[in-house]
Amino acid sequence: MLIFAMTHTTLVLLMVLAPLAQGWYNAVLDFPEQTSIENYVILDPDFSAVREAVTVCSWLKPRHTGHSYGVWFSYQVTQADDNEIGLSDDLKDWDKLFNTNLPITDPVLLKDRWYHYCMTWNYEDLLREVYIDGVLVGSVATTSGRYLGTNGTLVLGQDQDSPGGAFGSSQVFGGKLYELNVLSRRLDADEVKYLYDGGRCAALPSYFMPDAVLRWEDFLVARRSGEVQIVEGSCSKWNMIRGVVDADLLSHLIQFHPF
């Protein structure tokens, strides 16, 4: 009988390399510049765990589409209600929780560059906060007695006027999404900054995984419609072991041993 003793480092390596083995790492969702209401990703998540607290974080790279904004995250529960969550690439015009917009004028998200976006909320504090590149850019109070609806439909790339449909051609998202995760608690400012500082090429750290209701791989295997594609990103796969091996060794591997 063989007994295997695993060190903490070995366990972490197995955890971070699992997405690589499954093909999840460096896989980017690409929404074409030529927009269409046929281009979307759709799923029906179990959001019972985020009824009282939620964090949505993603890397996004908006494209020029000719529209004023494109909705990249839309979660709706009933025909009667507007989006429970509606997030677009224009924070001034369309960044909503419970159909309440974020009262900010800056920043403007430029096209064709990557941003790290996080929206956090919990019922206890009745406060929604939005971070761009690890910096708090806006906050707004939410109504007492309002919880996040469950058993809804989540669509990437379109705004829903009814669950799973009634998309508007002027609200279609064009661009790229990467490492979109939905967590069942409100992250604090330091945790959001930690995610941003890890860089676009870092996978979700193991510390956050117990809170993950939807992880990036869930979106990659969800039903895609139209011309939405999974494309390879520009990240070195050596980034999967960032924080596990010495930083100088990691830099050497990335520079001299492309992978």
Secondary structure, DSSP 8 states (H G I E B T S, - for coil): -------HHHHHHHHHHHHHHHT-TTEEEEE-SS--TT-EEEE----GGGSSEEEEEEEEEE---SSS--EEEEEE--SSS--SEEEES-TTT-EEETTEE---------TTS-EEEEEEEETTTTEEEEEETTEEEEEEE--TT-----S-EEEESS--SBTTB---GGGB--EEEEEEEEESS---HHHHHHHHHT-TT----GGGGGGEEE-HHHHHSSEEETT-EEEE-S--GGGGGBTTB-HHHHHHHHHHS--
